[in-house]
């Protein structure tokens, strides 16, 4: 199974650069529910297409600057927070 990894340190830096220091301000900027943002950032939910596209439109980054797709046998760095990636059946 593939896992989507968000570089939490890089994402924290991006938030700081934009002045999005609260979960509420981040959720508003991304146009997602505060609970959704919380679940994704805590690794309790996978980022969906809307969350991912909102990150890419809100911050001056490319997908690979913030997200990485890894397989089960690859090592995950400590700076990254693992998020399960739903796969089509």
N, C-alpha and C positions, 0 to 999 in steps of 0.2 A: 504494500500500500504506500502511496506517495503521501508525503507530509509537506504542508506549506509552512515555511519558517519566515517569521517576521523578525527583522533585526531590531530588537527592542532598543538598543543603544542609539542606533541611527534614527529610529523613529522618535525617540525622546529628544534628540538633537533637533530634528525637523520641527517638532512641536514648539520647542523653546524659541527657535528662530522666528516662528510665526506668532509667538505670544499666546499659544494655546496651552496654557499651563493647567487648566482644569478639564475634567472629563466633560463637563457641560459645554465648555467652549469648543473642545475638539468635536464633540458630537454635532454641535450646531454648524461648524465649518464643513464637516463631512456630510451634513444633511442625513444623519442616521440617528436612530433612537439612542439615548444615553445608555440604556441597558445593553443594546447591541454593541456599542463601542466598548463597554466594560467587559462583556463576555469575550469579545475578540482579543482585546489586549491582555486579558488574564488567561488566555489559552483554553477557555471553556467552550468556545464556539469557533468554527472555521470562518474566515472572512469570505463572504459571498461576493458575487460579481459587483454588486452595488458598492460595498465597502471598498473593495480593491480599486474600482474606477474612481471613487470619490477621493481616495488617497492620491491617486495619480493626477487628478485634476486640481487638487488643493495644494499639493506640494510640488516643487520643481524637481521631480525625480522620475526615473524610469522604473518599471516593474522590478528589474533585477537589482536596483539600488536599495530596495526595502524588503523585497520578498525573494525567497529561494525555494525551489521545489527539490526535495531530496527523497531518496528511496530509503527503505528500512535499514539497509546495510551501510549507509553513509553516516559519518559522525556529525553531530549537531554541536555548534560552538556554544559556549556559555552565554554569549551576547544575544543569542537568538531564542525566541520563545516558540516552542512547537505548537502548531495549529493543524489539526487534522484536515485533510483536503478530501472532500466528498468525491467519490468516483462514480461514474455512470455505470450501471449494471447492464 
